[in-house]
Amino acid sequence: MVDYIGILLNKNKSLADRFEAVVKLGDIGDRASINVLVEAMLHDPSPVIRHECAFYLGNYTNRNTAPYLALAIENDSSTFVRHEALLALAEVGNDFYIPLIEKYLRSDDLEVRETAEIALAVLKKRFG
C-alpha cells in the first residue's frame, strides 16, 4: 500500500506527488486521512496543497473539522485557501459560524467577500 500520508508530509516530494496524495487521502476519508489533511491545510507551505485539503475537508460530514476550517479562514495568507475554507465551512459547519462568515462580507478582498456571501447563504438556508 502506498504511504500517502508520508508523501503528503514529505516536503522533499514534488508538488505533483503531494497533490496526488491529498486527492488519495481525500478519497480514503478515514480518521487518519482527515487528521493529516487538517495538519496540511494549516501548515503546508503550498497554498495549492492547503486549498485542496480544505476542499476535501468540506466534502466530509465530519463536523469536527469546522474549527480547523475557521482557523484557516482567519489565519491563512492566501485568498485561494480562505475562499475554499469558507465554502468548506458552509458545508460542515453550523449556525455557530454565521458571525465568523458575516465578518468576511466586509473583506477588502473581493473573492473572499463573494465567497462569504455564498457560504452565508448556504448556512442560512440550512439553519435559518
N, C-alpha and C positions, 0 to 999 in steps of 0.2 A: 504494500500500500504506500502511496506517495505521502510524504510528510508535508502537507500543505501549510500547516501551522509553522513548521520550521522554515519553509520557503518564504512565507509572508514576513516573518520576523527577522530574516537574514537580509540586512541592508546591502550585503555584497552581491545578492542576486539581482538580476536585471529587473527593470521596472515591469517589463512584459511578463516575466515569470511570477513576480509578486502580484501583479494584477490578476493573472490566471488563478493564483492561489486564493485571492479574495473571492473570485467567482465560484470556485470549487467549494470553499468553506461556506459561502452563501447558500449554495445548493444543498450542502450537508445539513446545516442549520441545527446541529446539536449544541449542547451547553458549552462544550469546549470551543466549538467554532464561533459561537456568539461571543464568548469571552474574549477571544483573540481579535475578533472584528471590532469590538468595543475598544480594546487596547490600541489597535492600529488606527482607528478613527481619531482617537485622542492624541496619539503620539507619533504617528508615522511622519517622516519628513516630506513625503509627497502628497500634495493636495489631491492628486488623481486617486491615489490609494485611499485617502481619508474620505473623499466623496463616495467612492464605490462602497466602502464599508458602511457609511450612513445609508446609502441606497438599500443595501441588503438588510440592515437592521430595521428599516422601515417596512420590509416585507414580512416580518415575523409578527405574530400576535403577542409576543413576549413584552409585556408592559414594563418589565424590569429594565429594559434598555432606554426608556424615556428619560430618566435623569441624565444619562450619558449623552443622549442626543441634545438635551438642553445645554449641557456643558459645551458641546461642540458649537452650538449656536452662539453662545455667549463668549467663547474664547478663541475660536478659530480665526485666523487672519484671512482666510480665503473666502471670498464671496461664493465660489463654487461649492465649497463644503457647507457653508452656512445655509445656502439655498437647499441643498439636499437634506441636511439635518432638519430644517423646518418642515419639509414635506414628510420626512420620516416620522417626525414627532406628531404630526397631524394624524398619521396612520396608527401609531401605537399609544399615543398619549391619551389624556382625559381632560376634563374641563379645568383641572388644576393649572394646566399650561396655557390657558387662554390669555391671562395677563402677560405672560412672557412673550407670546406671539404678538399680542397687540402692541407691545413696546416697539417691535420692528416695523410696524406700519409707518413709523416716523423716521426710518433709517434714511441716511443720506444716499445709500446705495440702492439704486432703482431695482436691481434684480432681487435684492433681499426684501425690499418693500413690497414688490409684486408677489413674491413667494409667500410672504407673511399674510398677504390678503387672501391668497388661495388656501393656505394652511388654516387660517382662522375660519374661513367658510366651511372647510371640511369638518373641523372640530365643532363648530356651532351647529352644523347640520346633525351631527351625532349626539350632541349633548345639550343643545338649546342654548 
